[in-house]
Amino acid sequence: MKIDSAGWFVAADGVRFVPVGANYWPASCGVEMWQAWPEAEIIADLDLMASLGFNTVRVFLRWPDFEPRAGEYDEVMFGRLERLTRLCLDRGIHPQPSLFVGWMSGGTFWPEWKGTRNVFADAEVTRRGEAYAREAARRLAPFAAELAGIDLGNELNALPESREASPAAVRAWCARMTAAVRDVLPDVVMLSGCDHQQVTADTGWRLGDQPGIDVITMHGYPVPGWHPVPSGGLQDPLTRSLLPFYVKCARAFGPVLLQEFGTILTRHAAYADGYLRAILPACREAGANGFLWWCFRDIPARVHPYMKGHFESDLGLVDESGRVKDGLRYFVEFTREITRAAARPTETPPDAAVYWPAHYYHRDTQHNPGNSPHEVSRRMIAAHHLLEKTGRRVGIVRGDQPLSPDLRTIIIAGSFPSVPEMVALRVWVENGGWLLWHGPDPVNWAEDLRQLLGAEIADYHAPAPLEATLAGLRYRFDSFPRGMRLEVTSLRAHVMLTDDAGRPFVLKNRLDKGSVTCVLADVEGSVLGQWLTAPSTPWVEWYRQLLLSEEPAVK
């Protein structure tokens, strides 16, 4: 397998390949597969996968099974890996082995000899990891051309160790492990195995900064509390917007595989079916180049970790009889449709894009003007969802990249661009762009921002809530950037809307061929603070009305 210039898998014969399938542990033993090795059950499961039209399976090398003592590899386990790989390929299923496991279904499975040492930061454990990665690559070498890539590990960014290590240590570990695999398999596709926390947290696994990784992975599930916004379950449109949003974020940095996803609750057919029919086409349109379900079968095995998080035993696509569950059948229909397609889908250019600031991650980043992934992502999620509800095709635009003159509209949703970004945004606006900026930064408001927004700060006020009326609808704003409610004076901007005290609240500044509309409140923070008690419809109208103020570029 290779990755083409457009970010899609290509098979050895040069034909486009869309990985579709599942993550896999056997029902009888779960994570104890390598020790138990129920071969007849594995063969039956692979036959069932093939009958469903699946072409890819992600499997997991639990590290202590393969290197139970430091520097000593278990020949039986590696023999079973080779056997499993052959069983898959004989059925037209391409394995995607995940090397460092590690974290799995709420349990942690490190070799006993590792002890409490940090897998990313300890020199000896890192050295052992490199050797293990080379050995695994050596054992997989006869099958390299048929692998659907090699995955570094399962949700390594979910480990406490990734947050305890420095981002530099995580980056260096990633570089060393991918290099170790490529010492043996120079052309193999490498994946990182990370989840949506690449967007919502700074775990050290950062989008755009995973050395040696060819395909970004995305994992995500519709569980309230696992996301930074108040989503409300499978039927909630906000919930249904999350995974496509995360895919778009990753796609802004490179090819992305939807490597792990599911409905978690698999027994309520109508809820699950509705969720899948909403998210799967949206994720494909967002740029996902493949889809792997978590997980293939229910796992009733009464072993760790399924006993402490028992819902983990009930996530399967198929039930104990091997029948696809009623609410999950659309996944099989969807995968058959996309693998039959003669050509890859065209990624339609967006009508508008939510701004991803150049300094997005905050740990050990002295040039970051105040962004944190948790806070920025939740505002971006809200803006993305509400903008889509207006009928726009919404993308992600990166502040660390040149801004395309072909992009017409950018929305800054409460993030803090740096001064060089402000300069680049002004040039983009002057060339015909339209910028909607919610919550400009009070502490970075000096000459460059004065030029861009056409206004200056007159005073700071305590963040008392305010109300404003737009197109006959009343809005309450109770969140303000950095906890400051600004009073501004227009220099050349047109005051579109005032607050109840008559002070400028929404301003529009014309700059050559384009214009900037700024709102002095943290709009998305206000939206999210009211999400569970106030309907979202008025907020959709807020965006719709401000987007209506967009003016065509002067030619």
N, C-alpha and C positions, 0 to 999 in steps of 0.2 A: 504494500500500500504506500501511496505517496499523497501529498496534498498539493493541489494545483494552485495556480496564481489567484484563483477566485475563492480559495478557502474550502474546496470540496475534496473528499477522498477520491482517489483514482486507483483502480485495481491494477494488477501487474500487466493486464492486457490493454491498459490505457482507457478502459471504460469507466465512466463515473460510477462511484459506489456510494450508496447511502446506507450507513450502518443502522440497522433496526434490529431490536432484540431485547435482551434483558440482562440484568445482573443475576448471578446465580450462586446459590448454595442448595444442596439437596434437602428435601423435606425431613428426612429421617434423622439427620445429624447436624444440619446447619453449618456453623463455623468449624465443626469438628470433621469436616469432609476429608481432609488429607489423612487424618489419623484413622477414621472409620473406613473410608474408601468403599462406599457402596456402589460398585461399578455397574451392576445391572440396573440400578435405579438411575444412575447418571446417564447411561445409554438410552433408557426409556425417555428421560427428560429431553435429551438432545434430539431424539426422534420426534418428540412432540413439538419442540421448537421449530424443527425443519418443516413439519407439516403446517405450521402456522405462517410460514414464509419468512421466518427470522433468518438473518444472515450473520449476526454478531452476538457474542456472549462475553460479558465481562466476568472474569474469574479472579480470585484473590489468593495471593501467596501469603498465608499467615507466617510472618517471619520466624517465630519460634519453631514452627514445624520444619522449616527448611535449614535453619542454623541453630539447633538446640543448644550447642556449646560454641563459644566464640571461636571462629575459624574452622569449625567442623561442620560439613554439610551432610545432610541426611540423603543418602543415595536412593533410598526407597521413595522418599517424597519427590525428589527430582525425577525419578522414573515415572511416578504417577503424573507429574506435570507433563512429561513428554507423551504419556499415554492419553491424557485428557486432550491435549492439543491435537493429536492424531484423530481421536474420536470425533472431535469437532469438525476438523477439516474434511473427514470422510463424508460428512453430511452437509457440506457446503456452508458451514458456520465458521466464521473467522473469530478466533479468540482475541480478547484484549486483556492480557494479564496485568494485574495490579500488584506491584512489588512489595511495598512497605505497609503491611497490615499487622499491627497498628490498631487503629481505631476502626471499630465495626459495630454497628447496630447498638450503640450506647455502651459497648465494652471496649476495654483496651487490652491488646494482646501483644506485648513486647517480649522478646527473649528474656529469660530470667537473668542472664549474665549482664544485660544492660543496666539493671538496677534502677536507681533514680536519676541517672545521668540524662541530660537533655539530648534527644536524638539529633537535634539540629546544631547544637552548640558544643557538644563534647568532642574533643579531637579524636579520641580513640573510638568512640561509637561511630563517628563520621567515617573514619578509616575502615572500620568493619563494614559499614554500609556500602562504601564504594566497592569493596571486594565482593560482597554479596550481590550487588547489582551486576557486576561483571560476570559472576558465576551464573546467575539467572539468565543473562543475555546469552552466555555461551551455550546453555542447555536449550534455549529457544532458537538458536541460530539456524538449525535445519529448516525451520518453519518461518523464517523472518519475512519472506516475501508475502506470506498469506496472513500475517497477523494484522488485526485492526488497530495497530499501534501497541505500545507498551506504556502503561500508566504507572506513574511514580508511586502512588499509594491511594488509600481511600480517605478522603476528607482530612488530609494532613493539616489543613488550616483549622479544623475543628478541635485539634489537640491543644490542651493548655500549654504544651511545650512550645507551640508556635508563637504564642503571645509572650511567653517567658523569655524566649530567645530574642535577640535583636533582629530587626528586619534585615540587616546586613548579613547576619548569620543564616537566616532562612534563605536568602538569595544565594549565598555562597554554597549552601547545602544543595539547593536545587541545581546549580551549575555543576557541582561535582558529581551528583548522581546521574544526571543526563549524560555528562561526559563519560562516565564509567560505562554506561550502556553502549554509547557510541564507540567506545574503544573496540567493541566486538561487533556491533551492528551499526555501521556509520550512516545507513540510510533509513533506519527505522523511524517511524512517526512516534513522537513522544507527547504524552498528555500528563496533566498534573493531578487530576482526580479531585479537584477542589469544588466547594459548594458556593452558595449565594453570598456567603460572608466575604468573598472577594469584593463584593459591592458594598455591603452593609457594615463592615468592620475593617480594622487594620490589624490583621493577624500576622503580617509579614509576607503573606501570599497576596501580592498586588497585581492587578491587571496591568499588563504592559511591562512587568518586571519579574518574569519567571524564566531565567536563562535556560536555554536549551529546549524549551517547550514549544512544540509546533501547533498544537491544538489546545485552546483553552477549554476547560470543561465547566459545565454548569449543572448543579444539583439544586432542586428546590421542591418544597412540599407545601400544601395549602393549610398550614397549621397556625392559627393565631398564637402569638407569643414567640414564634420563630422569626418574625419579621419586625421591622421598626415602625410599622404603621398599624392602626387598629383594624385589621382585616377581619371579616366576619364569617368565614367558612366557605364551603364549595359553591354556594349560590351567589356570593357577594361579588359584584363586578370588580371591586377593588382587589379582592383576592385573585380573581381571574386575570388581572392585569400584571401580577407580580412576576411570574416566570417569564412571560414575553419581555418584560422590562429588563430583567436580569440578563436575558440572552442578548438583547440589544446593547446593553452596556459592554458585555464581553466581546460582542461582534465589532464594536468600535475599536478593539485592540487586536483582533485577529480572528482566525477560524474558530468556531465554537461548536462543541458537541454537547447536546443535552444528554448527559451521560447517566444521570440518575434522576428519576422523578416518579411520581405516582399520586394517588389520591389519598393515601394513608387509610382512610375509611373506604373499604372496598365492598361493603355489603348492601349499601343503599343505592340501588341501580340508578334511579332518576338523578340523584345529586351527582354521582360520579360521572354519568354519561354527559350531563350538561356541562360539567367542568371540563372534561376532555374535549368536547366539541368546541369549546371556547378557546382553550389554550393551545391545542396542538397546531391548528393552522396558523395561529398568531405567532407561535414560536418558530415555525418554518418561515413565515414571512419576515420575522426578525433576524433570520440568518442561521438558524441551527442547521448543521449539516448531517445530523443523525439523532436517533432517539432510542434510548435504552431504558426499559421499565425497571422499577424497583418493586419487588423482585419477582423472579419467575413463578415460584411456588409459595404457598403458605408453608410455614416451618413450625410444625407442632412439636418438634424435638424439645424435650425438657432439659435443656442445657443452658449455661450462661452464653449470651446475655439475654436470651428470650424470656427468662424467668423474672427478671427485674423490670423489664419494659415489655410486658407481655403483648402489647399491640404489635410489636415487631414480628410476631409469629403469624400475623393475619394480613400481611400486605401483598400477598401473591396475586399475580395476574390470573393464575389458574388455581382451582380449588383442589381438594384432596383426590378428586376423581379425575383430574386432568382436564376439566372443562373450564374454558374461559368464563370468568364471572360476568353476569349479565351486564352490569354497568360499565365493564371495561372492554366490551367487544369493539367499541369504536377505535381503540388503539390498534387492534389488529387490522381493521378496515383501513385505517389511516396509513399504516405502514405498508400495506399491500399497494395502496394507491400511489404513494410516493416512490416506491421502488419500481413500479411499472412505468413511471413518467419517462418519456424519452429524453427530456432535457431538464437541467436543474432549473428551479424557479428563479425568475428575475427579481432581484432585490430592488423594489421600487424606491426611487429617491424620496426622502421625506418632504412634506410641506413645511414642517417646523421641526426644530431640534431643541432638546433640553441640554443645557450647558453643563459639561463635566469639567470642573476647574483644573488647571494645570497642577496645582498642589492639592490633591484630593486626600491623600493619606497623611496622617499627622505624626506618627511616631518617628522620632529622630529626624525630623524634617524642619530645619530652622527657617526655611523660606516660606513655609506654609503660613498664610495670613490669618488663619483661624478656622479652617475647615476641618471637620472630622467626618469619616464615612458614615457613621450612624446618623448624624444630624443632616448631612447633605443628602444622603440617599433617601431618607424619608420624605424630604421636600421634593426631590426629583420624582419619586414614585407618585406623589400626589399630583404634581404638575403633569406628568406623563399621562396619568389616568384621566384627568379632567380635560386635558387637551384632546385626547383621543375621543372623548365623549362629544366634542364639538364637531367631529367628523374629519379632523386633521390626520394625516399620516405623520407620526411623530418618531423622530430619530434621536440619536445622541451625538453631540458635537464636542470634540475635545479641545480644551483650552491650550494644550501643549502642542497643537498642530495648526498649520496655517488654515485660516477660515476660508472656505470655498465661496467665491462670488456667486456660485450657482445656488447656494443655500439662501433662501429668502428671509426666513424668520428664525430667530434664536430667543429662547426664554431662559433667563437666569432665575432659578427658583431658590432664592435665599442663600446661595453660596457666595464665597468671597474671592473674586478674582484678584490676582496680584497686579501691581502697577504695569508691568509689561503687557499683561493681558488686556488691561484697559486701553492701552495704546492700540493694540491689534484690533480690539472691538471697535474703536473709533474709526480706524481706517476702513474696516469692513462696512460699517454703517455709512460712511461717506461715499462708498462705492455702490450704495443702493440697498444695503441691508436694513431690516427692521428688527429692533431689539426691544423686547419686553423684559424689564428688570424689576423683579419683586424683591424689595429689601436691600437696597444698596448699603454698603458697609460704612457705618459712621466713622470708623477710625482710619479708613483709607480714603476719605473724602477730602482731597486736596486738588491741586491744579489739574491733574489728568482727569479726575472724575468731574470736576467743574466743567471742563471742556466737553466731556461726553454727555453729561446730563443737563448742562445749561442752567445750573442752579448752584447755590452755595448754602452751607448750613448757617442758620442764624442763631440757633440755640438748641440745647439738649433738654428733654423733659423726661420725667419718670414715665415708665411704660404703662400709663393708664389706658384702658380700652377706649376705642373710639368707634363710631359708627359713620357710615357713609352710604349714600344712595346712588345707584347707577342704573339707568334705564328702568326706573320705577321699583327696583328691588333694593332691599335694605341689607347691608352687610355689617357684620361686627368683626373688628380686628383687635385681637387681644395678645398678639405676639409681635415683637419688634426686634430687629437685628441687634444683637449684643445687649438686649434689654434697654435700648434707648429709643425713645420716641422723638423723632427729629422735627424741628421747625426749620423750614428752608425759605430762602428768598430766590425768586427767579431772576436769572441774569438775562436769558433770552428764551427760555422754555415757556411754552404755553401751559397755563394751569388748566387742566381738564376737569379736575374735581377737587373740591375742598372738603375738609372734615366739618364736624358740627360747630367747631369754633371759628370756621371761616379761613383756616390756614390751608395752604397748598398741600394736597395729598397725592394726587396723580398729576404728573407733568409730562409734557411731550416736547422733545427738543429736536428740531430739524437740523440735520447736518448734511449739507450738499445734496446728494441724491437719496439719502435715507433718513431715518429718524429713530429716536429712542423714546420709549414710554417707560417711566419709572413710577413705582408705587412705593411709598415710604414705609409701609408695614411689611412684616414677614407674613406674606399672604398664605403660603403653604403651611407654615406653623399654625396660623389661625385656623385654617381649614381642618387640619388634623386634630387640633384641640377641640373642635366642635363636631367631629365626624360621627360619633356614635349618638349624638343628641339632635343634630340638625341634618336635614336632607341635603344631599350633594347637589341637587338640581340648581339651586341659586348660584352655587360656585361654578358650575358649568357655564351658566350665563355670564358670570363675571369674565371668564376667559373669552367667551364668544364675543361679548361687547368690546373688550379691549382689542381682540383680534380684528374686529370690524374697523377699528381706527387705523389699521395698517394702510399705508398709502402705496400705490404702485411706484416702482422705481422710475426715476426720471431718466429717460434715455438720451 
